[in-house]
């Protein structure tokens, strides 16, 4: 099953959930740091699997990068406490603190660990890493934003997320670069308001959960498996709908939060940033469509005895979510009037 309901795992999931609440409800920097540490130590047992060398390696890499970011964060807190009266240091301290949080969530230019680690994880762990693990650093980041620094980081995220995904054959790495690209959108949304950021991460989690669930059910990890597998036609259509939604194509629900962000950016005269966002979205859509195209268009041998058995209730669930993705934009227009 998707969750593997054993008591150990459930305990660590609970700790993972709680550590985020500790961090975001803490009224001191030190409390935030404690929450981050608990979060790290509860996620590692969920990743590591003694039967899989890749996941063991991934858990070690994850531990090292996160602990470097945590040490950096703690160091900055101590500097801030000792040199509070010195105003010249303020800019430096905010950049250092922002950097440690960006490293926590795998943003550029600290993103090098992210695609490597993703490659060694299961789809469930990938889903947690791409959604839940971004919440705590994002909220801590919003307490102490350095606007000019963050705008540079946003542009780097958008560009590297789009260009890095072009030469990937692994679906997990592709989703990792997609996540880096979406991080740019998230950072711009948190500069606007926390409510908009919450809305964006909710929508993003919804779309990513469908993709991870689909790939988990079909047991797919590489692009070529999409047309080697003799898939049900409906699954192919669902893949296409959800990929286009994730890329932010207008009739789908994924366009809605991006549209709001673009509106805000234009109102604040950030035309260049808006232009980069839109251009890079086209590249994202290109490699999403490339996956769907290969699944839909390529001719392959159809062996009569080779069938994919999918439980009907899973299939109904995916159909329902795809329906929401497809008609979400129509539903979302009701919020305005």
ZAMARGU-4260 file (C-alpha; in steps of 0.2 Angstrom, whole numbers, plus 5000, padded with zeros to 4 digits):
<rodrens>
0) 5000/5000/5000 | 5005/5018/4997 | 5008/5022/5016 | 5015/5005/5022 | 5005/5006/5038
5) 5017/5000/5051 | 5019/5009/5068 | 5037/5015/5066 | 5033/5024/5050 | 5017/5031/5057
10) 5027/5038/5072 | 5039/5046/5060 | 5026/5054/5049 | 5018/5061/5065 | 5034/5068/5070
15) 5037/5075/5053 | 5020/5084/5054 | 5023/5090/5071 | 5040/5097/5069 | 5033/5109/5055
20) 5020/5115/5068 | 5034/5118/5081 | 5044/5128/5069 | 5030/5139/5062 | 5022/5142/5079
25) 5038/5146/5088 | 5041/5164/5094 | 5060/5163/5094 | 5073/5158/5081 | 5080/5145/5092
30) 5063/5136/5092 | 5062/5137/5073 | 5079/5129/5073 | 5073/5115/5085 | 5058/5111/5074
35) 5069/5110/5058 | 5081/5098/5067 | 5066/5087/5073 | 5060/5087/5055 | 5077/5082/5048
40) 5078/5067/5060 | 5061/5061/5057 | 5062/5061/5038 | 5078/5051/5037 | 5071/5035/5044
45) 5057/5037/5031 | 5069/5038/5017 | 5082/5025/5022 | 5079/5007/5016 | 5091/4993/5020
50) 5087/4984/5005 | 5090/4998/4993 | 5107/5006/4992 | 5102/5021/4983 | 5090/5026/4996
55) 5103/5024/5010 | 5115/5035/5000 | 5101/5047/4998 | 5097/5048/5016 | 5116/5051/5020
60) 5117/5065/5007 | 5100/5073/5014 | 5107/5072/5031 | 5123/5081/5027 | 5116/5095/5016
65) 5102/5098/5029 | 5114/5098/5044 | 5125/5111/5035 | 5110/5122/5032 | 5105/5120/5050
70) 5123/5124/5056 | 5123/5140/5045 | 5106/5145/5052 | 5111/5143/5070 | 5127/5152/5067
75) 5117/5167/5059 | 5105/5167/5074 | 5120/5168/5086 | 5128/5182/5076 | 5111/5191/5076
80) 5110/5190/5094 | 5128/5196/5098 | 5128/5210/5084 | 5110/5216/5085 | 5115/5234/5088
85) 5126/5235/5073 | 5115/5240/5058 | 5128/5238/5045 | 5127/5219/5047 | 5108/5218/5044
90) 5109/5215/5026 | 5123/5202/5027 | 5113/5193/5041 | 5097/5192/5031 | 5106/5185/5016
95) 5114/5172/5026 | 5098/5167/5034 | 5089/5167/5018 | 5103/5156/5010 | 5102/5143/5024
100) 5083/5142/5021 | 5085/5141/5002 | 5097/5127/5005 | 5085/5118/5016 | 5072/5117/5002
105) 5084/5114/4988 | 5083/5130/4979 | 5096/5137/4967 | 5110/5140/4969 | 5110/5126/4982
110) 5100/5114/4972 | 5114/5102/4967 | 5109/5089/4981 | 5090/5089/4976 | 5090/5079/4959
115) 5103/5067/4966 | 5093/5063/4982 | 5076/5062/4973 | 5083/5048/4962 | 5085/5037/4977
120) 5068/5039/4984 | 5051/5031/4982 | 5037/5041/4975 | 5029/5044/4992 | 5045/5051/4999
125) 5047/5061/4984 | 5030/5069/4986 | 5034/5073/5005 | 5051/5081/5000 | 5043/5091/4986
130) 5028/5098/4996 | 5028/5096/5015 | 5047/5099/5017 | 5046/5116/5009 | 5033/5123/5021
135) 5045/5126/5036 | 5059/5134/5027 | 5047/5145/5017 | 5038/5152/5033 | 5055/5155/5042
140) 5061/5164/5026 | 5045/5175/5026 | 5050/5182/5043 | 5066/5189/5037 | 5065/5192/5018
145) 5079/5201/5008 | 5069/5207/4993 | 5083/5211/4981 | 5092/5194/4985 | 5076/5184/4983
150) 5072/5192/4966 | 5089/5186/4960 | 5085/5168/4967 | 5068/5168/4959 | 5075/5171/4942
155) 5089/5158/4945 | 5075/5145/4950 | 5064/5148/4936 | 5078/5147/4923 | 5087/5132/4930
160) 5071/5123/4934 | 5066/5124/4916 | 5083/5121/4907 | 5089/5107/4919 | 5073/5097/4915
165) 5076/5097/4896 | 5089/5083/4896 | 5082/5071/4909 | 5076/5054/4905 | 5072/5050/4923
170) 5054/5055/4929 | 5060/5058/4947 | 5073/5070/4941 | 5061/5078/4929 | 5049/5081/4944
175) 5064/5088/4954 | 5068/5101/4941 | 5049/5105/4940 | 5049/5107/4959 | 5064/5119/4957
180) 5054/5129/4944 | 5039/5130/4955 | 5049/5135/4970 | 5052/5151/4960 | 5034/5154/4959
185) 5032/5150/4977 | 5045/5163/4982 | 5037/5176/4972 | 5020/5172/4980 | 5027/5173/4997
190) 5034/5190/4993 | 5017/5196/4989 | 5007/5188/5004 | 5007/5172/5015 | 4989/5169/5010
195) 4993/5168/4991 | 5008/5157/4995 | 4997/5145/5005 | 4985/5144/4991 | 4999/5141/4978
200) 5007/5127/4989 | 4990/5119/4991 | 4987/5119/4973 | 5005/5113/4969 | 5003/5099/4982
205) 4987/5093/4974 | 4994/5092/4957 | 5010/5084/4962 | 5001/5071/4973 | 4991/5065/4957
210) 5007/5063/4947 | 5016/5054/4961 | 5001/5043/4964 | 5000/5039/4945 | 5018/5034/4944
215) 5017/5024/4960 | 5003/5014/4953 | 5010/5011/4936 | 5028/5008/4944 | 5036/5020/4932
220) 5053/5029/4935 | 5059/5033/4917 | 5051/5041/4902 | 5054/5026/4890 | 5043/5015/4902
225) 5028/5026/4897 | 5027/5019/4879 | 5034/5002/4883 | 5020/4999/4895 | 5004/4995/4887
230) 4993/5008/4896 | 4975/5011/4897 | 4970/5025/4886 | 4961/5034/4900 | 4977/5034/4910
235) 4986/5042/4896 | 4973/5056/4895 | 4975/5058/4914 | 4993/5060/4912 | 4992/5073/4899
240) 4978/5083/4908 | 4988/5083/4925 | 5005/5087/4916 | 4997/5102/4907 | 4989/5108/4923
245) 5006/5107/4932 | 5014/5117/4918 | 5000/5130/4920 | 4991/5130/4904 | 4975/5141/4905
250) 4959/5130/4905 | 4967/5119/4919 | 4967/5123/4938 | 4986/5124/4938 | 4985/5141/4929
255) 4974/5149/4942 | 4987/5152/4956 | 5000/5157/4942 | 4988/5169/4935 | 4986/5178/4951
260) 5005/5179/4954 | 5007/5186/4936 | 4993/5199/4940 | 5002/5205/4956 | 5019/5206/4947
265) 5012/5217/4933 | 5003/5228/4945 | 5020/5231/4954 | 5028/5235/4937 | 5039/5219/4937
270) 5038/5217/4918 | 5055/5208/4916 | 5051/5195/4929 | 5034/5192/4922 | 5042/5189/4905
275) 5055/5177/4912 | 5041/5168/4921 | 5030/5166/4905 | 5045/5161/4894 | 5051/5148/4906
280) 5034/5141/4908 | 5034/5137/4889 | 5050/5127/4891 | 5042/5118/4906 | 5026/5114/4895
285) 5038/5108/4881 | 5045/5094/4892 | 5029/5089/4900 | 5021/5088/4883 | 5036/5078/4877
290) 5032/5064/4890 | 5013/5064/4886 | 5017/5064/4867 | 5028/5049/4868 | 5015/5040/4878
295) 5001/5044/4867 | 5009/5044/4849 | 5022/5031/4848 | 5018/5015/4840 | 5022/4999/4850
300) 5018/4981/4850 | 5002/4977/4860 | 5004/4960/4868 | 4988/4952/4872 | 4993/4943/4888
305) 5001/4959/4895 | 4989/4969/4904 | 4991/4982/4918 | 4979/4978/4933 | 4974/4993/4942
310) 4961/4993/4956 | 4945/5001/4951 | 4944/5013/4966 | 4962/5020/4962 | 4957/5023/4945
315) 4940/5032/4950 | 4950/5043/4962 | 4963/5048/4948 | 4948/5051/4936 | 4940/5062/4949
320) 4956/5072/4952 | 4958/5074/4934 | 4941/5081/4932 | 4945/5094/4945 | 4960/5098/4936
325) 4951/5100/4920 | 4936/5110/4926 | 4945/5119/4940 | 4947/5135/4930 | 4928/5136/4927
330) 4925/5133/4946 | 4938/5146/4951 | 4929/5160/4941 | 4914/5158/4954 | 4926/5165/4967
335) 4927/5182/4960 | 4908/5186/4957
</rodrens>
